[in-house]
Amino acid sequence: MDAVKAHHRHDITDELWDKIASFFSNSTGKRGRPAGDNRRFFNAVIWVMRSGAPWRDLPPDYGNWNSIFV
C-alpha cells in the first residue's frame, strides 16, 4: 500500500497505521460495492469524532461523505 501523507492534523501517522492496519479486513467480499481505502476510512472516522462535525461536513480529501458514512 502506498504511504498516505497526513493532510489534516488528526490523520494518523504511517507508524501508527502500521500498528493497527492488521485489524482491518482486506477482503473485498462477494456482495456490494468494492471496499474502499481502510486508512482513509479510519482517518475520516477520527476527523468526525475529534471535530464533532456531522458526516456531511467531512472534508473532500476523505472522499464522498456518504460513501464513507455507509
C-alpha positions as CSV (number, residue, x, y, z in Angstrom):
1,M,0.0,0.0,0.0
2,D,1.3,3.4,-0.9
3,A,2.0,5.7,2.0
4,V,-0.7,8.3,2.6
5,K,0.5,11.7,3.8
6,A,-1.4,13.3,6.6
7,H,-3.4,16.1,5.2
8,H,-5.2,17.0,8.4
9,R,-3.8,17.3,11.9
10,H,-5.9,14.4,13.1
11,D,-4.8,12.0,10.4
12,I,-2.8,9.0,11.8
13,T,0.9,8.7,11.1
14,D,2.5,5.9,9.0
15,E,4.0,4.5,12.1
16,L,0.6,4.2,13.9
17,W,-1.1,2.8,10.7
18,D,1.5,0.1,10.5
19,K,0.5,-1.0,14.1
20,I,-3.3,-1.0,13.5
21,A,-3.7,-1.9,9.8
22,S,-3.9,-5.6,10.6
23,F,-7.2,-5.0,12.5
24,F,-8.9,-4.0,9.2
25,S,-10.2,-6.5,6.7
26,N,-8.5,-6.6,3.3
27,S,-11.1,-8.9,1.8
28,T,-13.3,-7.5,-1.0
29,G,-16.3,-9.6,-0.1
30,K,-18.7,-11.2,-2.5
31,R,-21.5,-8.7,-2.3
32,G,-22.0,-5.0,-2.5
33,R,-19.5,-2.4,-3.8
34,P,-15.8,-2.9,-3.5
35,A,-14.1,-2.0,-0.3
36,G,-12.5,1.4,-0.1
37,D,-9.2,2.5,1.4
38,N,-9.2,1.5,5.1
39,R,-6.8,4.2,6.2
40,R,-8.8,6.9,4.6
41,F,-12.0,5.5,6.3
42,F,-10.2,5.4,9.7
43,N,-8.9,9.0,9.2
44,A,-12.4,10.1,8.3
45,V,-13.9,8.5,11.5
46,I,-11.2,10.1,13.6
47,W,-11.9,13.5,11.9
48,V,-15.6,13.3,12.7
49,M,-15.0,12.2,16.3
50,R,-12.4,14.9,17.0
51,S,-14.2,17.7,15.2
52,G,-17.7,16.9,16.4
53,A,-19.0,17.8,12.9
54,P,-21.6,15.8,11.1
55,W,-20.6,13.4,8.3
56,R,-21.9,15.9,5.7
57,D,-19.1,18.3,6.7
58,L,-16.4,15.8,6.0
59,P,-13.6,17.4,4.0
60,P,-13.4,16.2,0.4
61,D,-9.9,14.8,0.9
62,Y,-11.6,11.8,2.7
63,G,-13.9,11.1,-0.2
64,N,-17.6,11.5,-0.5
65,W,-19.1,11.7,2.9
66,N,-22.0,9.4,2.0
67,S,-19.6,6.7,0.8
68,I,-17.5,6.8,3.9
69,F,-20.6,7.0,6.2
70,V,-22.3,4.0,4.7
